[in-house]
């Protein structure tokens, strides 16, 4: 979270596109307290199965040790909460 805030401070702009954020409500609340309220939000409603398949495809080349089906499902469940 702080890396994002520091990056925005280091590169001031009137507009930012932040992909994949927030993952949790607490992150959104903190962001609004520190940076201000979001003016626009894009939300793509994609079935969970499609998200899992896309993430598993990414895992083939990401080099991330945490790109496993268990971790991906945990991330999706956290998002849904």
N, CA, C and O atoms as a Tinker XYZ file with bonds, in Angstrom:
   324  protein
     1  N      0.828000   -1.185000    0.000000    73     2
     2  CA     0.000000    0.000000    0.000000    64     1     3
     3  C      0.878000    1.258000    0.000000    63     2     4     5
     4  O      0.653000    2.194000   -0.767000    81     3
     5  N      1.872000    1.252000    0.871000    73     3     6
     6  CA     2.726000    2.441000    0.971000    64     5     7
     7  C      3.548000    2.658000   -0.298000    63     6     8     9
     8  O      3.866000    3.794000   -0.649000    81     7
     9  N      3.893000    1.565000   -0.987000    73     7    10
    10  CA     4.632000    1.691000   -2.245000    64     9    11
    11  C      3.794000    2.456000   -3.264000    63    10    12    13
    12  O      4.313000    3.309000   -3.983000    81    11
    13  N      2.506000    2.155000   -3.326000    73    11    14
    14  CA     1.598000    2.849000   -4.233000    64    13    15
    15  C      1.520000    4.333000   -3.880000    63    14    16    17
    16  O      1.651000    5.188000   -4.756000    81    15
    17  N      1.310000    4.636000   -2.616000    73    15    18
    18  CA     1.210000    6.031000   -2.171000    64    17    19
    19  C      2.515000    6.769000   -2.464000    63    18    20    21
    20  O      2.490000    7.889000   -2.975000    81    19
    21  N      3.645000    6.156000   -2.148000    73    19    22
    22  CA     4.941000    6.796000   -2.406000    64    21    23
    23  C      5.152000    7.054000   -3.897000    63    22    24    25
    24  O      5.689000    8.091000   -4.283000    81    23
    25  N      4.730000    6.112000   -4.723000    73    23    26
    26  CA     4.847000    6.296000   -6.166000    64    25    27
    27  C      4.016000    7.459000   -6.671000    63    26    28    29
    28  O      4.444000    8.199000   -7.556000    81    27
    29  N      2.832000    7.618000   -6.112000    73    27    30
    30  CA     1.970000    8.719000   -6.527000    64    29    31
    31  C      2.544000   10.057000   -6.056000    63    30    32    33
    32  O      2.423000   11.064000   -6.754000    81    31
    33  N      3.157000   10.071000   -4.895000    73    31    34
    34  CA     3.787000   11.302000   -4.390000    64    33    35
    35  C      4.997000   11.660000   -5.248000    63    34    36    37
    36  O      5.229000   12.830000   -5.552000    81    35
    37  N      5.758000   10.650000   -5.632000    73    35    38
    38  CA     6.965000   10.868000   -6.434000    64    37    39
    39  C      6.660000   11.319000   -7.857000    63    38    40    41
    40  O      7.453000   12.029000   -8.476000    81    39
    41  N      5.489000   10.896000   -8.379000    73    39    42
    42  CA     5.103000   11.244000   -9.754000    64    41    43
    43  C      3.708000   11.856000   -9.758000    63    42    44    45
    44  O      2.748000   11.210000  -10.177000    81    43
    45  N      3.590000   13.099000   -9.292000    73    43    46
    46  CA     2.259000   13.723000   -9.212000    64    45    47
    47  C      1.574000   13.806000  -10.578000    63    46    48    49
    48  O      2.211000   14.065000  -11.599000    81    47
    49  N      0.278000   13.581000  -10.566000    73    47    50
    50  CA    -0.520000   13.647000  -11.781000    64    49    51
    51  C     -1.966000   13.922000  -11.391000    63    50    52    53
    52  O     -2.366000   13.699000  -10.248000    81    51
    53  N     -2.731000   14.400000  -12.335000    73    51    54
    54  CA    -4.167000   14.592000  -12.105000    64    53    55
    55  C     -4.934000   13.291000  -12.263000    63    54    56    57
    56  O     -6.063000   13.175000  -11.787000    81    55
    57  N     -4.336000   12.315000  -12.926000    73    55    58
    58  CA    -5.018000   11.054000  -13.218000    64    57    59
    59  C     -4.083000    9.871000  -13.020000    63    58    60    61
    60  O     -2.902000    9.918000  -13.364000    81    59
    61  N     -4.644000    8.817000  -12.461000    73    59    62
    62  CA    -3.925000    7.560000  -12.305000    64    61    63
    63  C     -4.873000    6.428000  -12.674000    63    62    64    65
    64  O     -6.075000    6.494000  -12.417000    81    63
    65  N     -4.316000    5.398000  -13.276000    73    63    66
    66  CA    -5.045000    4.157000  -13.506000    64    65    67
    67  C     -4.328000    3.099000  -12.682000    63    66    68    69
    68  O     -3.181000    2.752000  -12.967000    81    67
    69  N     -5.003000    2.590000  -11.663000    73    67    70
    70  CA    -4.396000    1.629000  -10.752000    64    69    71
    71  C     -5.082000    0.291000  -10.972000    63    70    72    73
    72  O     -6.229000    0.095000  -10.570000    81    71
    73  N     -4.383000   -0.608000  -11.601000    73    71    74
    74  CA    -4.932000   -1.908000  -11.986000    64    73    75
    75  C     -4.884000   -2.887000  -10.816000    63    74    76    77
    76  O     -3.857000   -3.014000  -10.150000    81    75
    77  N     -5.991000   -3.576000  -10.569000    73    75    78
    78  CA    -6.023000   -4.619000   -9.557000    64    77    79
    79  C     -6.019000   -4.111000   -8.129000    63    78    80    81
    80  O     -5.558000   -4.805000   -7.223000    81    79
    81  N     -6.519000   -2.926000   -7.924000    73    79    82
    82  CA    -6.507000   -2.318000   -6.597000    64    81    83
    83  C     -7.840000   -1.667000   -6.339000    63    82    84    85
    84  O     -8.409000   -1.093000   -7.268000    81    83
    85  N     -8.363000   -1.718000   -5.166000    73    83    86
    86  CA    -7.877000   -2.434000   -3.991000    64    85    87
    87  C     -8.313000   -3.888000   -4.017000    63    86    88    89
    88  O     -9.252000   -4.257000   -4.722000    81    87
    89  N     -7.629000   -4.700000   -3.248000    73    87    90
    90  CA    -8.024000   -6.097000   -3.105000    64    89    91
    91  C     -8.915000   -6.282000   -1.888000    63    90    92    93
    92  O     -9.677000   -7.246000   -1.813000    81    91
    93  N     -8.822000   -5.363000   -0.937000    73    91    94
    94  CA    -9.621000   -5.451000    0.283000    64    93    95
    95  C    -10.232000   -4.086000    0.592000    63    94    96    97
    96  O     -9.681000   -3.052000    0.214000    81    95
    97  N    -11.355000   -4.090000    1.270000    73    95    98
    98  CA   -12.041000   -2.846000    1.627000    64    97    99
    99  C    -11.141000   -1.950000    2.468000    63    98   100   101
   100  O    -11.153000   -0.729000    2.310000    81    99
   101  N    -10.366000   -2.551000    3.357000    73    99   102
   102  CA    -9.465000   -1.789000    4.222000    64   101   103
   103  C     -8.464000   -0.986000    3.390000    63   102   104   105
   104  O     -8.130000    0.143000    3.748000    81   103
   105  N     -7.991000   -1.552000    2.296000    73   103   106
   106  CA    -7.072000   -0.835000    1.414000    64   105   107
   107  C     -7.754000    0.371000    0.785000    63   106   108   109
   108  O     -7.156000    1.443000    0.688000    81   107
   109  N     -8.987000    0.203000    0.361000    73   107   110
   110  CA    -9.722000    1.311000   -0.250000    64   109   111
   111  C     -9.938000    2.433000    0.757000    63   110   112   113
   112  O     -9.783000    3.609000    0.427000    81   111
   113  N    -10.293000    2.073000    1.974000    73   111   114
   114  CA   -10.523000    3.072000    3.027000    64   113   115
   115  C     -9.241000    3.847000    3.316000    63   114   116   117
   116  O     -9.258000    5.076000    3.393000    81   115
   117  N     -8.145000    3.136000    3.472000    73   115   118
   118  CA    -6.858000    3.785000    3.739000    64   117   119
   119  C     -6.463000    4.696000    2.580000    63   118   120   121
   120  O     -6.021000    5.826000    2.792000    81   119
   121  N     -6.626000    4.202000    1.365000    73   119   122
   122  CA    -6.275000    5.001000    0.184000    64   121   123
   123  C     -7.050000    6.310000    0.165000    63   122   124   125
   124  O     -6.474000    7.366000   -0.095000    81   123
   125  N     -8.334000    6.253000    0.433000    73   123   126
   126  CA    -9.148000    7.471000    0.426000    64   125   127
   127  C     -8.734000    8.433000    1.528000    63   126   128   129
   128  O     -8.786000    9.647000    1.332000    81   127
   129  N     -8.328000    7.922000    2.679000    73   127   130
   130  CA    -7.877000    8.779000    3.771000    64   129   131
   131  C     -6.572000    9.484000    3.420000    63   130   132   133
   132  O     -6.387000   10.656000    3.746000    81   131
   133  N     -5.673000    8.773000    2.759000    73   131   134
   134  CA    -4.347000    9.312000    2.468000    64   133   135
   135  C     -4.322000   10.113000    1.166000    63   134   136   137
   136  O     -3.716000   11.183000    1.106000    81   135
   137  N     -4.972000    9.602000    0.133000    73   135   138
   138  CA    -4.858000   10.187000   -1.205000    64   137   139
   139  C     -6.095000   10.936000   -1.667000    63   138   140   141
   140  O     -6.000000   11.799000   -2.539000    81   139
   141  N     -7.235000   10.629000   -1.111000    73   139   142
   142  CA    -8.472000   11.248000   -1.551000    64   141   143
   143  C     -9.396000   10.236000   -2.196000    63   142   144   145
   144  O     -9.000000    9.118000   -2.524000    81   143
   145  N    -10.612000   10.648000   -2.364000    73   143   146
   146  CA   -11.635000    9.767000   -2.914000    64   145   147
   147  C    -11.433000    9.552000   -4.405000    63   146   148   149
   148  O    -11.105000   10.484000   -5.138000    81   147
   149  N    -11.632000    8.316000   -4.847000    73   147   150
   150  CA   -11.527000    8.001000   -6.269000    64   149   151
   151  C    -12.649000    8.703000   -7.031000    63   150   152   153
   152  O    -13.787000    8.754000   -6.564000    81   151
   153  N    -12.327000    9.234000   -8.182000    73   151   154
   154  CA   -13.312000    9.938000   -8.996000    64   153   155
   155  C    -14.068000    8.994000   -9.922000    63   154   156   157
   156  O    -15.234000    9.230000  -10.239000    81   155
   157  N    -13.412000    7.936000  -10.349000    73   155   158
   158  CA   -14.019000    6.944000  -11.235000    64   157   159
   159  C    -13.478000    5.567000  -10.891000    63   158   160   161
   160  O    -12.327000    5.425000  -10.478000    81   159
   161  N    -14.312000    4.562000  -11.063000    73   159   162
   162  CA   -13.904000    3.191000  -10.810000    64   161   163
   163  C    -14.403000    2.328000  -11.952000    63   162   164   165
   164  O    -15.567000    2.407000  -12.344000    81   163
   165  N    -13.509000    1.499000  -12.484000    73   163   166
   166  CA   -13.891000    0.537000  -13.506000    64   165   167
   167  C    -14.044000   -0.815000  -12.826000    63   166   168   169
   168  O    -13.167000   -1.233000  -12.070000    81   167
   169  N    -15.138000   -1.493000  -13.085000    73   167   170
   170  CA   -15.373000   -2.804000  -12.506000    64   169   171
   171  C    -15.785000   -3.748000  -13.616000    63   170   172   173
   172  O    -16.776000   -3.521000  -14.309000    81   171
   173  N    -15.019000   -4.798000  -13.775000    73   171   174
   174  CA   -15.324000   -5.803000  -14.781000    64   173   175
   175  C    -15.820000   -7.045000  -14.050000    63   174   176   177
   176  O    -15.080000   -7.642000  -13.268000    81   175
   177  N    -17.039000   -7.429000  -14.293000    73   175   178
   178  CA   -17.640000   -8.569000  -13.629000    64   177   179
   179  C    -17.342000   -9.824000  -14.443000    63   178   180   181
   180  O    -18.004000  -10.105000  -15.443000    81   179
   181  N    -16.344000  -10.565000  -14.001000    73   179   182
   182  CA   -15.891000  -11.745000  -14.709000    64   181   183
   183  C    -16.147000  -12.976000  -13.853000    63   182   184   185
   184  O    -15.855000  -12.951000  -12.658000    81   183
   185  N    -16.674000  -14.035000  -14.413000    73   183   186
   186  CA   -16.908000  -15.251000  -13.617000    64   185   187
   187  C    -15.618000  -15.752000  -12.953000    63   186   188   189
   188  O    -14.530000  -15.650000  -13.521000    81   187
   189  N    -15.764000  -16.288000  -11.760000    73   187   190
   190  CA   -14.624000  -16.767000  -10.985000    64   189   191
   191  C    -13.801000  -17.790000  -11.772000    63   190   192   193
   192  O    -12.571000  -17.769000  -11.722000    81   191
   193  N    -14.468000  -18.669000  -12.486000    73   191   194
   194  CA   -13.765000  -19.697000  -13.254000    64   193   195
   195  C    -12.871000  -19.082000  -14.325000    63   194   196   197
   196  O    -11.772000  -19.574000  -14.582000    81   195
   197  N    -13.340000  -18.017000  -14.943000    73   195   198
   198  CA   -12.554000  -17.330000  -15.968000    64   197   199
   199  C    -11.338000  -16.659000  -15.323000    63   198   200   201
   200  O    -10.234000  -16.713000  -15.864000    81   199
   201  N    -11.546000  -16.033000  -14.173000    73   199   202
   202  CA   -10.428000  -15.403000  -13.451000    64   201   203
   203  C     -9.365000  -16.437000  -13.095000    63   202   204   205
   204  O     -8.171000  -16.209000  -13.289000    81   203
   205  N     -9.810000  -17.569000  -12.575000    73   203   206
   206  CA    -8.875000  -18.633000  -12.210000    64   205   207
   207  C     -8.085000  -19.096000  -13.437000    63   206   208   209
   208  O     -6.864000  -19.236000  -13.376000    81   207
   209  N     -8.780000  -19.330000  -14.540000    73   207   210
   210  CA    -8.123000  -19.809000  -15.761000    64   209   211
   211  C     -7.106000  -18.791000  -16.271000    63   210   212   213
   212  O     -6.004000  -19.163000  -16.674000    81   211
   213  N     -7.470000  -17.515000  -16.255000    73   211   214
   214  CA    -6.551000  -16.472000  -16.724000    64   213   215
   215  C     -5.320000  -16.377000  -15.824000    63   214   216   217
   216  O     -4.197000  -16.231000  -16.308000    81   215
   217  N     -5.536000  -16.459000  -14.527000    73   215   218
   218  CA    -4.410000  -16.392000  -13.586000    64   217   219
   219  C     -3.499000  -17.603000  -13.728000    63   218   220   221
   220  O     -2.278000  -17.477000  -13.634000    81   219
   221  N     -4.079000  -18.760000  -13.952000    73   219   222
   222  CA    -3.265000  -19.959000  -14.137000    64   221   223
   223  C     -2.476000  -19.882000  -15.447000    63   222   224   225
   224  O     -1.355000  -20.384000  -15.526000    81   223
   225  N     -3.047000  -19.268000  -16.453000    73   223   226
   226  CA    -2.312000  -19.069000  -17.704000    64   225   227
   227  C     -1.146000  -18.107000  -17.470000    63   226   228   229
   228  O     -0.043000  -18.333000  -17.968000    81   227
   229  N     -1.392000  -17.041000  -16.716000    73   227   230
   230  CA    -0.327000  -16.098000  -16.379000    64   229   231
   231  C      0.776000  -16.800000  -15.600000    63   230   232   233
   232  O      1.955000  -16.492000  -15.776000    81   231
   233  N      0.401000  -17.742000  -14.740000    73   231   234
   234  CA     1.364000  -18.443000  -13.891000    64   233   235
   235  C      2.423000  -19.194000  -14.700000    63   234   236   237
   236  O      3.530000  -19.432000  -14.219000    81   235
   237  N      2.077000  -19.556000  -15.908000    73   235   238
   238  CA     3.019000  -20.306000  -16.742000    64   237   239
   239  C      4.274000  -19.497000  -17.064000    63   238   240   241
   240  O      5.339000  -20.071000  -17.292000    81   239
   241  N      4.156000  -18.169000  -17.085000    73   239   242
   242  CA     5.292000  -17.325000  -17.464000    64   241   243
   243  C      5.637000  -16.250000  -16.443000    63   242   244   245
   244  O      6.586000  -15.491000  -16.644000    81   243
   245  N      4.882000  -16.172000  -15.351000    73   243   246
   246  CA     5.089000  -15.074000  -14.395000    64   245   247
   247  C      6.347000  -15.225000  -13.561000    63   246   248   249
   248  O      6.945000  -14.231000  -13.148000    81   247
   249  N      6.751000  -16.460000  -13.312000    73   247   250
   250  CA     7.901000  -16.670000  -12.453000    64   249   251
   251  C      7.597000  -16.459000  -10.979000    63   250   252   253
   252  O      8.506000  -16.468000  -10.149000    81   251
   253  N      6.316000  -16.270000  -10.647000    73   251   254
   254  CA     5.916000  -16.037000   -9.254000    64   253   255
   255  C      5.656000  -17.378000   -8.579000    63   254   256   257
   256  O      4.905000  -18.211000   -9.087000    81   255
   257  N      6.283000  -17.566000   -7.441000    73   255   258
   258  CA     6.099000  -18.831000   -6.722000    64   257   259
   259  C      4.716000  -18.940000   -6.106000    63   258   260   261
   260  O      4.272000  -20.037000   -5.766000    81   259
   261  N      4.027000  -17.807000   -5.958000    73   259   262
   262  CA     2.693000  -17.832000   -5.341000    64   261   263
   263  C      1.566000  -17.915000   -6.357000    63   262   264   265
   264  O      0.400000  -17.782000   -5.984000    81   263
   265  N      1.871000  -18.127000   -7.600000    73   263   266
   266  CA     0.826000  -18.294000   -8.619000    64   265   267
   267  C      0.397000  -19.760000   -8.671000    63   266   268   269
   268  O      0.710000  -20.481000   -9.619000    81   267
   269  N     -0.321000  -20.184000   -7.639000    73   267   270
   270  CA    -0.870000  -21.535000   -7.574000    64   269   271
   271  C     -2.384000  -21.419000   -7.500000    63   270   272   273
   272  O     -2.903000  -20.358000   -7.155000    81   271
   273  N     -3.088000  -22.471000   -7.811000    73   271   274
   274  CA    -4.552000  -22.424000   -7.792000    64   273   275
   275  C     -5.059000  -22.106000   -6.387000    63   274   276   277
   276  O     -6.053000  -21.395000   -6.237000    81   275
   277  N     -4.389000  -22.623000   -5.359000    73   275   278
   278  CA    -4.820000  -22.354000   -3.979000    64   277   279
   279  C     -4.687000  -20.869000   -3.642000    63   278   280   281
   280  O     -5.597000  -20.272000   -3.068000    81   279
   281  N     -3.562000  -20.288000   -3.999000    73   279   282
   282  CA    -3.333000  -18.868000   -3.718000    64   281   283
   283  C     -4.283000  -17.993000   -4.518000    63   282   284   285
   284  O     -4.809000  -17.006000   -4.003000    81   283
   285  N     -4.500000  -18.345000   -5.757000    73   283   286
   286  CA    -5.407000  -17.572000   -6.606000    64   285   287
   287  C     -6.823000  -17.614000   -6.041000    63   286   288   289
   288  O     -7.497000  -16.585000   -5.993000    81   287
   289  N     -7.276000  -18.774000   -5.620000    73   287   290
   290  CA    -8.613000  -18.886000   -5.032000    64   289   291
   291  C     -8.709000  -18.080000   -3.736000    63   290   292   293
   292  O     -9.740000  -17.467000   -3.461000    81   291
   293  N     -7.652000  -18.080000   -2.952000    73   291   294
   294  CA    -7.635000  -17.294000   -1.720000    64   293   295
   295  C     -7.764000  -15.800000   -2.038000    63   294   296   297
   296  O     -8.516000  -15.082000   -1.378000    81   295
   297  N     -7.029000  -15.342000   -3.047000    73   295   298
   298  CA    -7.114000  -13.933000   -3.462000    64   297   299
   299  C     -8.530000  -13.574000   -3.913000    63   298   300   301
   300  O     -9.057000  -12.523000   -3.549000    81   299
   301  N     -9.137000  -14.449000   -4.703000    73   299   302
   302  CA   -10.492000  -14.190000   -5.182000    64   301   303
   303  C    -11.500000  -14.175000   -4.030000    63   302   304   305
   304  O    -12.412000  -13.349000   -4.010000    81   303
   305  N    -11.333000  -15.087000   -3.074000    73   303   306
   306  CA   -12.221000  -15.095000   -1.912000    64   305   307
   307  C    -12.058000  -13.839000   -1.075000    63   306   308   309
   308  O    -13.045000  -13.286000   -0.589000    81   307
   309  N    -10.829000  -13.385000   -0.899000    73   307   310
   310  CA   -10.576000  -12.131000   -0.170000    64   309   311
   311  C    -11.264000  -10.978000   -0.877000    63   310   312   313
   312  O    -11.893000  -10.139000   -0.232000    81   311
   313  N    -11.150000  -10.930000   -2.197000    73   311   314
   314  CA   -11.795000   -9.865000   -2.967000    64   313   315
   315  C    -13.308000   -9.887000   -2.804000    63   314   316   317
   316  O    -13.937000   -8.841000   -2.642000    81   315
   317  N    -13.893000  -11.090000   -2.846000    73   315   318
   318  CA   -15.350000  -11.204000   -2.741000    64   317   319
   319  C    -15.876000  -10.767000   -1.373000    63   318   320   321
   320  O    -16.999000  -10.274000   -1.264000    81   319
   321  N    -15.063000  -10.949000   -0.334000    73   319   322
   322  CA   -15.483000  -10.549000    1.013000    64   321   323
   323  C    -15.576000   -9.056000    1.105000    63   322   324
   324  O    -15.916000   -8.523000    2.162000    81   323
